[in-house]
Amino acid sequence: MSDLANSGAGQGEKHLQVLAAIMKLRRACCHSSLAQPGMALPSSKLALFGETLDELLDNRHKALVFSQFVDHLGLLRDYLEEKGIAYQYLDGQTPAAERKKRVDAFQAGQGDVFLISLKAGGVGLNLTAADYVIHMDPWWNPAVEDQASDRAHRMGQLRPVTIYRLVAKDTIEEKIVALHRHKRDLADSVLAGGEAGGKIGTEELLQLIRED
């Protein structure tokens, strides 16, 4: 990352470059192909997702699965179809009528897994058929993440709800989760998709992607 720190780019341009680098690292934590199209290195997250899901389904549980990246959901969708696992799906492009139809279908037992983009799943969903929630790539404002998890905690839920958060070890994900505990405003600003990145300095951003 020294090229970013030492480049001759203006501060505004460099700031955007750092935000783009952070986004790429975050996507790489999920699957190599999300950071570099065409690359197909094994994904530890996908492997763990598969193992976790097998155990849940063997024990007759149902799960809500959230990701902030729609193309990450696409990879999970491919995995479920390959394994023959029944599921429902919605993201921000799902029309309101179709959204209700899929929610009702899941609640009626059509599907063991519901794949949902994080922002699309924050409000207006009652998904008490699920008793497990899996966050594939943690959102850095925990209130947003908790709001999504609450879809399984709605009125009518009769079972305890268990929440899993998959965080890649020794990566930028761990750094920002740790940072969030100590400097909430900074983490919220950086990882709300980059829109609020201008609230913090470039040097602070660089600290997130420099080696210890």
C-alpha positions as CSV (number, residue, x, y, z in Angstrom):
1,M,0.0,0.0,0.0
2,S,3.0,2.3,-0.1
3,D,2.2,3.3,-3.6
4,L,-1.0,4.8,-2.4
5,A,0.7,6.6,0.5
6,N,3.5,7.9,-1.7
7,S,1.7,8.7,-4.9
8,G,1.5,12.1,-6.3
9,A,-2.3,12.1,-6.5
10,G,-4.1,14.9,-4.8
11,Q,-5.7,14.2,-1.4
12,G,-9.2,13.8,-2.7
13,E,-8.0,11.3,-5.4
14,K,-5.9,9.4,-2.9
15,H,-8.7,9.2,-0.5
16,L,-10.9,7.6,-3.1
17,Q,-8.1,5.2,-4.1
18,V,-7.8,4.0,-0.4
19,L,-11.5,3.5,-0.1
20,A,-11.4,1.5,-3.3
21,A,-8.5,-0.6,-2.0
22,I,-10.5,-1.3,1.3
23,M,-13.5,-2.3,-0.7
24,K,-11.4,-4.7,-2.8
25,L,-9.9,-6.3,0.3
26,R,-13.3,-6.7,1.9
27,R,-14.6,-8.5,-1.2
28,A,-11.5,-10.7,-1.3
29,C,-12.3,-11.8,2.2
30,C,-15.5,-13.3,0.9
31,H,-14.3,-14.9,-2.3
32,S,-11.3,-14.3,-4.6
33,S,-13.5,-13.9,-7.7
34,L,-15.3,-10.9,-6.1
35,A,-12.0,-9.0,-6.0
36,Q,-10.5,-10.4,-9.2
37,P,-13.0,-11.7,-11.7
38,G,-12.0,-15.0,-13.2
39,M,-9.9,-16.0,-10.2
40,A,-11.3,-19.2,-8.6
41,L,-9.2,-19.8,-5.5
42,P,-11.0,-21.9,-2.8
43,S,-13.0,-19.8,-0.4
44,S,-12.7,-20.7,3.3
45,K,-15.9,-18.7,3.9
46,L,-17.9,-20.8,1.4
47,A,-16.4,-24.0,2.9
48,L,-17.4,-23.0,6.4
49,F,-20.8,-21.9,5.2
50,G,-21.3,-25.3,3.6
51,E,-20.2,-27.1,6.8
52,T,-22.4,-25.0,9.0
53,L,-25.4,-25.3,6.8
54,D,-25.1,-29.1,6.6
55,E,-25.2,-29.3,10.3
56,L,-28.2,-26.9,10.6
57,L,-30.2,-28.7,8.0
58,D,-29.4,-32.1,9.5
59,N,-30.9,-30.9,12.7
60,R,-34.0,-29.4,10.9
61,H,-33.1,-25.8,11.4
62,K,-33.8,-23.0,8.9
63,A,-31.5,-20.0,8.3
64,L,-31.5,-16.5,7.1
65,V,-28.2,-15.7,5.3
66,F,-27.1,-12.0,4.8
67,S,-24.5,-10.5,2.7
68,Q,-23.9,-6.8,1.7
69,F,-22.6,-7.9,-1.7
70,V,-25.2,-9.1,-4.1
71,D,-22.6,-11.0,-6.2
72,H,-21.6,-12.8,-3.1
73,L,-25.2,-13.9,-2.6
74,G,-25.0,-15.1,-6.2
75,L,-22.1,-17.4,-5.3
76,L,-24.1,-18.8,-2.4
77,R,-27.1,-19.2,-4.6
78,D,-25.0,-21.3,-7.0
79,Y,-23.8,-23.4,-4.1
80,L,-27.3,-24.1,-2.9
81,E,-28.5,-25.0,-6.3
82,E,-25.6,-27.4,-6.8
83,K,-26.4,-29.1,-3.5
84,G,-30.1,-29.2,-4.2
85,I,-31.0,-27.1,-1.1
86,A,-34.3,-25.4,-1.3
87,Y,-34.1,-21.6,-0.8
88,Q,-35.7,-18.2,-1.2
89,Y,-33.9,-15.1,-2.3
90,L,-34.3,-11.3,-2.3
91,D,-32.2,-8.2,-2.9
92,G,-32.8,-4.6,-3.4
93,Q,-34.0,-5.2,-7.0
94,T,-36.8,-7.6,-6.0
95,P,-40.2,-6.0,-6.6
96,A,-42.4,-5.5,-3.6
97,A,-45.0,-8.0,-4.7
98,E,-42.4,-10.7,-5.4
99,R,-40.7,-9.9,-2.1
100,K,-43.9,-10.6,-0.2
101,K,-44.5,-13.8,-2.2
102,R,-41.1,-15.1,-1.3
103,V,-41.4,-14.2,2.4
104,D,-44.8,-15.9,2.6
105,A,-43.4,-19.0,0.8
106,F,-40.5,-19.2,3.3
107,Q,-42.8,-18.8,6.2
108,A,-45.0,-21.6,4.8
109,G,-42.0,-24.0,4.7
110,Q,-40.9,-23.6,1.1
111,G,-37.1,-23.4,1.5
112,D,-34.6,-24.1,4.3
113,V,-32.5,-21.0,3.5
114,F,-33.3,-17.4,2.8
115,L,-30.6,-15.4,1.0
116,I,-31.0,-11.7,1.6
117,S,-28.9,-8.6,0.8
118,L,-28.3,-6.8,4.0
119,K,-29.8,-3.5,3.0
120,A,-32.9,-5.1,1.6
121,G,-33.4,-7.2,4.7
122,G,-33.3,-4.4,7.3
123,V,-36.9,-3.6,7.6
124,G,-40.4,-4.9,6.8
125,L,-39.7,-8.7,6.9
126,N,-41.1,-11.2,9.4
127,L,-39.2,-14.4,9.0
128,T,-39.8,-16.3,12.2
129,A,-39.6,-19.7,10.3
130,A,-35.8,-19.3,10.7
131,D,-34.1,-19.9,14.0
132,Y,-30.5,-19.3,12.7
133,V,-29.0,-16.2,11.1
134,I,-25.7,-16.2,9.3
135,H,-23.9,-12.9,8.4
136,M,-21.4,-13.8,5.6
137,D,-19.6,-10.5,5.6
138,P,-20.1,-8.4,8.7
139,W,-21.5,-4.9,8.3
140,W,-19.5,-2.5,10.4
141,N,-22.4,-0.6,11.9
142,P,-23.7,-3.3,14.2
143,A,-27.1,-1.6,14.4
144,V,-27.7,-2.4,10.7
145,E,-26.6,-6.0,11.3
146,D,-28.8,-6.3,14.3
147,Q,-31.7,-4.9,12.5
148,A,-31.3,-7.5,9.8
149,S,-31.0,-10.3,12.4
150,D,-34.2,-9.1,14.1
151,R,-36.1,-10.5,11.1
152,A,-36.0,-13.8,12.9
153,H,-36.8,-12.3,16.3
154,R,-40.2,-10.9,15.3
155,M,-43.5,-11.5,17.1
156,G,-44.5,-15.1,16.8
157,Q,-40.9,-16.5,17.2
158,L,-41.2,-19.5,19.5
159,R,-37.6,-20.7,19.5
160,P,-34.2,-19.2,20.5
161,V,-32.4,-17.5,17.6
162,T,-28.7,-18.2,17.1
163,I,-26.6,-15.7,15.1
164,Y,-23.3,-16.5,13.4
165,R,-20.9,-13.9,12.0
166,L,-18.2,-15.1,9.6
167,V,-15.1,-13.0,9.9
168,A,-11.9,-13.9,8.0
169,K,-9.0,-14.3,10.4
170,D,-6.0,-12.1,10.0
171,T,-7.6,-9.8,7.4
172,I,-9.0,-6.3,7.2
173,E,-12.3,-7.7,8.5
174,E,-10.7,-8.5,11.9
175,K,-9.1,-5.1,12.0
176,I,-12.3,-3.2,11.4
177,V,-14.3,-5.3,13.8
178,A,-11.7,-4.5,16.4
179,L,-11.6,-0.9,15.4
180,H,-15.4,-0.7,15.7
181,R,-15.2,-1.5,19.4
182,H,-13.0,1.4,20.1
183,K,-13.8,4.1,17.5
184,R,-17.4,3.6,16.5
185,D,-17.8,6.7,14.4
186,L,-14.7,5.9,12.3
187,A,-15.9,2.3,11.5
188,D,-19.4,3.4,10.7
189,S,-18.1,6.0,8.3
190,V,-15.6,3.7,6.5
191,L,-17.8,0.8,6.1
192,A,-21.3,2.1,5.3
193,G,-20.3,1.3,1.7
194,G,-17.8,4.1,1.4
195,E,-20.5,6.9,1.1
196,A,-19.4,8.5,4.3
197,G,-15.7,7.9,3.9
198,G,-15.0,11.6,3.5
199,K,-15.7,12.1,7.2
200,I,-12.3,10.7,8.1
201,G,-8.7,11.3,7.1
202,T,-6.8,9.4,4.4
203,E,-4.1,8.5,6.9
204,E,-6.6,6.9,9.2
205,L,-7.9,4.8,6.3
206,L,-4.4,3.7,5.4
207,Q,-3.9,2.4,8.9
208,L,-6.6,-0.2,8.2
209,I,-4.7,-1.7,5.3
210,R,-1.1,-1.4,6.4
211,E,0.6,-4.4,7.8
212,D,1.1,-4.4,11.6
